[in-house]
Amino acid sequence: MTDPMTNPTISVIVPTFERSDMLPRALDSIYAQTWPHLQVIVVDDNIPGSRWQIQTQAALEPYRQRPDFLYTTTSGATGGGAARNHALKLCTGEYVAFLDDDDRFHPEKLEKQIRFMLDNGLDASYHDVEWVDGNGKLVERRVLDYAEGFTTEQLLKAHILHSLCPTAVYMFRREPLLATEGFGETPSGQDFILMLRCIESGMETGYLPGVYVTQYLHQGRRISLGSNKVRGENMLYELKHRYFHLLTGKERRYVKFRHYAVLSFASLRSRRPIRAALHGAHTVLVSPGNCVKEGIRYFRSKTGGKG
């Protein structure tokens, strides 16, 4: 048995939906971790009895004999937030991390993050992230050093302004995480809602510099793209609006600018060019200066610069 005080077990939750071909890469990256004390929970959100579920179960066959591996199912197509919330009820590790079925951890991810949390007495932590295309070419590297400090108000401001996401950068102590309502069960932005709930609950939270997860951009089905992304973004903007009293006028314009920029890109992905152009025009009208700044930031991030 491991000592939960010095060598705690980390439960890693992997929701999967219609990506049986990519799932082994995600799982192999977990089992390649330098931190050995793991519980791996795959939550299958495919429609029961569908060819996707059959293919997923076949892909999981090499892992199912491992004592640290757990497979569970949902009622089917419940969404990423609901699937993760289902798996959270089954966690036995003292700490919890998350990985999507089409992404991968870097080998030192869990060890770096758990030691950072143990050394600093943290309930939650997050780190930087990178996105690559199907050919492995860097698309963006995002540095999440937005918080000016780690009080509840400082974290809230950083999260409302910049979104301390995505899910795969998080690690939580299980007990305080389970005391929250968990992930938002929305079309998109489930990770944003989770972190918002954790910050508001008063969790001791810290930022670990460095990229320890790679996310892949591909043509496969993603619930958070297109029309789902538009609906989810509108819901998130309404949620963020409740916190505008924490922001200056300039900061409120920035949130509004980001909102219209996301709507523009999501409309493009939904093949609605006219709507995308209208949202793009609103983006420029709200804050032309931020259009320039964010454009520079994005192109720097493509070459590994600060995001």
URZIHU-V901224 format. One record per pair of residues at least 24 apart in sequence whose C-alpha atoms are under 10 Angstrom apart, sorted by the first residue. I is the first residue (numbers start at 0). J is the second residue. Records with the same first field share a line. If there is no record, write none. Layout:
I: J / J
This chain:
0: 36
1: 36
3: 36 / 92 / 93 / 94
4: 93 / 117
5: 113 / 114 / 117
6: 34 / 35 / 36 / 93 / 113 / 114 / 117
7: 34 / 35 / 36 / 37 / 92 / 93 / 94 / 113 / 117
8: 34 / 35 / 36 / 37 / 38 / 91 / 92 / 93 / 94 / 95 / 113
9: 34 / 35 / 36 / 37 / 38 / 39 / 90 / 91 / 92 / 93 / 94 / 95 / 96 / 109 / 110 / 113 / 170 / 171 / 172 / 173
10: 36 / 37 / 38 / 39 / 40 / 67 / 68 / 86 / 87 / 89 / 90 / 91 / 92 / 93 / 94 / 95 / 96 / 97 / 170 / 171 / 173
11: 37 / 38 / 39 / 40 / 41 / 68 / 86 / 87 / 90 / 92 / 94 / 95 / 96 / 97 / 98 / 109 / 167 / 170
12: 38 / 39 / 40 / 41 / 42 / 69 / 82 / 83 / 84 / 85 / 86 / 87 / 89 / 90 / 95 / 96 / 97 / 98 / 99 / 100 / 167
13: 39 / 40 / 41 / 42 / 43 / 70 / 79 / 82 / 83 / 86 / 96 / 97 / 98 / 99 / 100 / 101 / 102 / 167
14: 40 / 41 / 42 / 43 / 44 / 45 / 71 / 72 / 73 / 78 / 79 / 80 / 81 / 82 / 83 / 84 / 85 / 86 / 97 / 98 / 99 / 100 / 101
15: 41 / 42 / 43 / 44 / 45 / 51 / 52 / 55 / 72 / 76 / 78 / 79 / 82 / 83 / 98 / 99 / 100 / 101
16: 42 / 43 / 44 / 45 / 46 / 51 / 52 / 55 / 75 / 76 / 77 / 78 / 79 / 82 / 99 / 100 / 101 / 220 / 221 / 222
17: 43 / 44 / 45 / 46 / 49 / 50 / 51 / 52 / 54 / 55 / 76 / 100 / 219 / 220 / 221
18: 45 / 51 / 52 / 54 / 55 / 58 / 100 / 101 / 219 / 220 / 221
19: 51 / 52 / 53 / 54 / 55 / 56 / 57 / 58 / 59 / 100 / 101
20: 54 / 55 / 58 / 100 / 101
21: 55 / 58 / 99 / 100 / 101 / 102 / 103
22: 55 / 58 / 59 / 99 / 100 / 101 / 102 / 103
23: 55 / 58 / 59 / 61 / 62 / 100 / 101 / 103
24: 100 / 101 / 102 / 103 / 104
25: 98 / 99 / 100 / 101 / 102 / 103 / 104
26: 59 / 62 / 98 / 99 / 100 / 101 / 102 / 103 / 104
27: 62 / 103 / 104 / 106
28: 98 / 102 / 103 / 104 / 105 / 106 / 108 / 212
29: 98 / 103 / 104 / 105 / 106 / 107 / 108 / 109
30: 62 / 104 / 106
31: 104 / 105 / 106 / 107
32: 104 / 105 / 106 / 107 / 108 / 109 / 110
33: 105 / 106 / 107 / 108 / 109 / 110 / 111
34: 106 / 107 / 108 / 109 / 110 / 111 / 112 / 113 / 114
35: 109 / 110
36: 67 / 92 / 109 / 110
37: 66 / 67 / 68 / 91 / 92 / 94 / 95 / 109
38: 65 / 66 / 67 / 68 / 69 / 90 / 91 / 92 / 94 / 95
39: 65 / 66 / 67 / 68 / 69 / 70 / 90 / 92 / 95 / 96 / 97
40: 67 / 68 / 69 / 70 / 71 / 83 / 86 / 87 / 89 / 90 / 97
41: 68 / 69 / 70 / 71 / 72 / 82 / 83 / 86 / 98 / 99 / 100
42: 69 / 70 / 71 / 72 / 73 / 79 / 82 / 83 / 84 / 85 / 86 / 87
43: 70 / 71 / 72 / 73 / 74 / 75 / 76 / 82 / 86
44: 71 / 72 / 73 / 74 / 75 / 76 / 77 / 78 / 79 / 81 / 82 / 83
45: 72 / 73 / 74 / 75 / 76 / 77 / 78
46: 72 / 73 / 74 / 75 / 76 / 77
47: 72 / 73 / 74 / 75 / 76
48: 75
49: 75
76: 222
77: 184
78: 184 / 185 / 186 / 187 / 189 / 222 / 223
79: 182 / 183 / 184 / 185 / 186 / 187 / 188 / 189 / 190 / 222 / 223
80: 181 / 182 / 183 / 184 / 185 / 186 / 187 / 188 / 189 / 190 / 192 / 193
81: 181 / 182 / 183 / 184 / 185 / 189
82: 182 / 184
83: 181 / 182 / 183 / 184 / 189
84: 177 / 180 / 181 / 182 / 183 / 184
85: 181
87: 173 / 176 / 177 / 181 / 182
88: 177
90: 173 / 177
91: 173
92: 172 / 173 / 174
93: 171 / 172 / 173 / 174
94: 122 / 123 / 170 / 171 / 172 / 173 / 174 / 175 / 176
95: 123 / 169 / 170 / 171 / 172 / 173 / 174 / 176
96: 166 / 167 / 168 / 169 / 170 / 171 / 172 / 173
97: 165 / 166 / 167 / 168 / 169 / 170 / 171
98: 165 / 166 / 167 / 168 / 169 / 212 / 214
99: 166 / 167 / 214 / 215
100: 214
101: 213 / 214 / 215 / 216 / 217 / 219
102: 130 / 131 / 167 / 212 / 213 / 214 / 215 / 216
103: 167 / 211 / 212 / 213 / 214 / 215
104: 167 / 168 / 210 / 211 / 212 / 213 / 214
105: 210 / 211 / 212 / 213
106: 211 / 212
107: 211 / 212
108: 168 / 209 / 210 / 211 / 212
109: 170 / 211
111: 207 / 209 / 211
112: 168 / 169 / 170 / 171 / 206 / 207 / 208 / 211
113: 170 / 171 / 172
115: 205 / 206 / 207
116: 170 / 171 / 172 / 203 / 204 / 205 / 206 / 207
119: 203 / 204 / 205
120: 203 / 204 / 205
121: 170 / 171 / 172 / 202 / 203 / 204 / 205
122: 170 / 171 / 172 / 173 / 174 / 175 / 176 / 197 / 201 / 202 / 203 / 204 / 205
123: 169 / 170 / 171 / 172 / 173 / 175 / 176 / 194 / 197 / 198 / 202 / 203 / 204 / 205 / 206
124: 168 / 169 / 170 / 171 / 172 / 202 / 203 / 204 / 205 / 206 / 207
125: 163 / 164 / 165 / 166 / 167 / 168 / 169 / 170 / 171 / 194 / 204 / 205 / 206 / 207 / 208 / 209 / 211
126: 163 / 164 / 165 / 167 / 168 / 169 / 170 / 205 / 206 / 207 / 208 / 209 / 210 / 211 / 212
127: 163 / 164 / 165 / 167 / 168 / 169 / 206 / 207 / 208 / 209 / 210 / 211 / 212 / 213 / 306
128: 164 / 165 / 167 / 168 / 208 / 209 / 210 / 211 / 212 / 213 / 214 / 306
129: 209 / 210 / 211 / 212 / 213 / 214 / 215 / 300 / 301 / 303 / 306
130: 212 / 213 / 214 / 215 / 216 / 301
131: 213 / 214 / 215 / 216 / 217 / 301
132: 214 / 215 / 216 / 217 / 218
133: 215 / 216 / 217 / 218
134: 215 / 216 / 217
135: 213 / 215 / 216
136: 215 / 301
137: 213 / 215 / 300 / 301 / 302 / 303
138: 214 / 215 / 216 / 297 / 298 / 300 / 301 / 302 / 303
139: 214 / 296 / 297 / 298 / 299 / 300 / 301 / 302 / 303 / 304 / 305 / 306
140: 210 / 213 / 297 / 298 / 299 / 300 / 301 / 302 / 303 / 304 / 305 / 306
141: 209 / 210 / 296 / 297 / 299 / 300 / 301 / 303 / 304 / 305 / 306
142: 208 / 209 / 210 / 300 / 303 / 304 / 305 / 306
143: 168 / 206 / 207 / 208 / 209 / 210 / 305 / 306
144: 206 / 207 / 208 / 305 / 306
145: 206 / 306
146: 205 / 206
148: 205 / 206
149: 198 / 202 / 203 / 204 / 205 / 206
150: 198 / 201 / 202 / 203 / 204
151: 197 / 198 / 199 / 200 / 201 / 202 / 203 / 204
152: 198 / 199 / 201 / 245
153: 198 / 245
154: 194 / 195 / 198 / 199 / 204 / 205
155: 194 / 195 / 196 / 198 / 199 / 239 / 242 / 245
156: 242 / 243 / 245 / 246 / 250
158: 191 / 192 / 194 / 195 / 198 / 239
159: 191 / 195 / 235 / 236 / 238 / 239 / 240 / 242 / 243 / 245 / 246 / 250 / 251 / 254
160: 239 / 243 / 246 / 250 / 251 / 252 / 253 / 254 / 255 / 257
161: 253 / 254 / 257
162: 188 / 190 / 191 / 192 / 194 / 195
163: 190 / 191 / 194 / 195 / 206
164: 188 / 189 / 190 / 191 / 192 / 193 / 194
165: 189 / 190 / 191 / 194 / 214
166: 190 / 191 / 193 / 194
167: 211 / 212 / 213 / 214
168: 206 / 207 / 210 / 211 / 212 / 213
169: 194 / 206
170: 204
171: 197 / 202 / 203 / 204
172: 202 / 203
175: 200 / 201 / 202 / 203
176: 200 / 202
185: 223 / 227 / 228 / 230 / 231 / 232 / 234 / 235
186: 222 / 223 / 224 / 226 / 227 / 228 / 229 / 230 / 231 / 232 / 234
187: 222 / 223 / 224 / 227 / 228 / 229 / 230 / 231 / 232 / 233 / 234 / 235
188: 223 / 228 / 231 / 232 / 234 / 235
189: 223 / 231 / 235
191: 235
192: 235 / 238
195: 239
223: 265
224: 264 / 265 / 266 / 268 / 269
225: 262 / 264 / 265 / 266 / 267 / 268 / 269 / 270 / 271
226: 262 / 265 / 266 / 268 / 269 / 270 / 271
227: 265 / 269
228: 261 / 262 / 264 / 265 / 266 / 268 / 269
229: 258 / 261 / 262 / 263 / 264 / 265 / 266 / 269
230: 262 / 265
231: 262
232: 258 / 259 / 261 / 262 / 265
233: 258 / 259 / 261 / 262
249: 286
252: 282 / 285 / 286 / 289
253: 282 / 285 / 286 / 288 / 289 / 290
254: 285
255: 281 / 282 / 285 / 286
256: 281 / 282 / 283 / 284 / 285 / 286 / 287 / 289 / 290
257: 282 / 285 / 286 / 289 / 290 / 293
258: 282
259: 283 / 285
260: 290
